[in-house]
Amino acid sequence: MTGRGGGGGRRLMLPPIKYIFELLREHATVSIWLYEQLSIRIEGKIRGFDEFMNLVIDEAVEVKQVTKTNEKETRRPLGTSLKPANFEAN
């Protein structure tokens, strides 16, 4: 029986704060999806964060995805930016 005991290669679920810490340690590039503006992403490396999940993103780039009104993906460098947990872009 394959579904019993031992875990059988299942992935371990990490709490979000621990996962963010792993991304910070690995200097991984992340893509942050904005809550109410689905066509915009912020990409960069996590430089720091706090217990409220406010993020400091280094080498940040705003990426506008392809939509009906935007025919091609556009990228705009932002540098280092702070992304508060309750961030809403205009």
N, C-alpha and C positions, 0 to 999 in steps of 0.2 A: 504494500500500500504506500503510495507516494505522498499522500497528504498528511501523514502523521509523524509527529516527533521530529527532532533533529533540525528543523528549519529548512532543509532541502534547497539551499541557495537563495532564500528570500533575502531581500534587501532590508537593512536595518533602518528604521525611521528615526531621524534625528530631530530634536526640537528645533524650531526655526532659528533661535539665537545661536545654537551650536553650529548649525549649518552655515550661518553667516560668518561665524568665527573661522570655520574651515576654509571658506572662500577667501577670507582675509589672509590667513596663513599661506595659502597657495598662490597668492597674488593673481587670482583668476579674474579674467574679464567677465563682467556680469552685464546682463541686459535687464533694465528695470522698466516694467510696463506701467504707464500712468493709468490711474483708476478710471477717469472719465474721458480721457483722450486716447482712445485705443490705437490711433494711427501714429502716436509718438512714443518712442522708447528713449531711454537714457542708457548709454553704454559706457563702461569705464571699470576701474579697479577700486575695490573697497579699501579705503585708507583707514577708516575707523567707524565705530558705531557705539550706541549706548543702549541701555536697557529698554528704552522706548522704541528701539529700532530706527532712530534717526541715523542716517548714513552720511558719511563724507566720501564722495566719489572723486578719485583722482583720474586725470586724463579723460574727463567726461566729454561725451559727444552726444548731441541730440540727433536722433535718427527719425526722420519722417518717412513712414512706410508708404508703399504704393497704394493709392486709393482711386476712386473715380475722378476726383478733382486734381489729384497729384499723380502725374503719369510716371514719375520715376522716384526712387528713393533718394532723399537728400540728407546730407550729414553736415552738421554745424558744430565745430569745436566749442566747448564751454570751459575747458580748463578744469580746475578743482571746484566742486560745488557741494553744497549741503542739501540733502534730500530729507526734510523732516517727515515723520511718519504720517502727518496729516496734510501733506503737500498736495496742492491743487494748482495745476498749471493754467494760465489764461490763454 
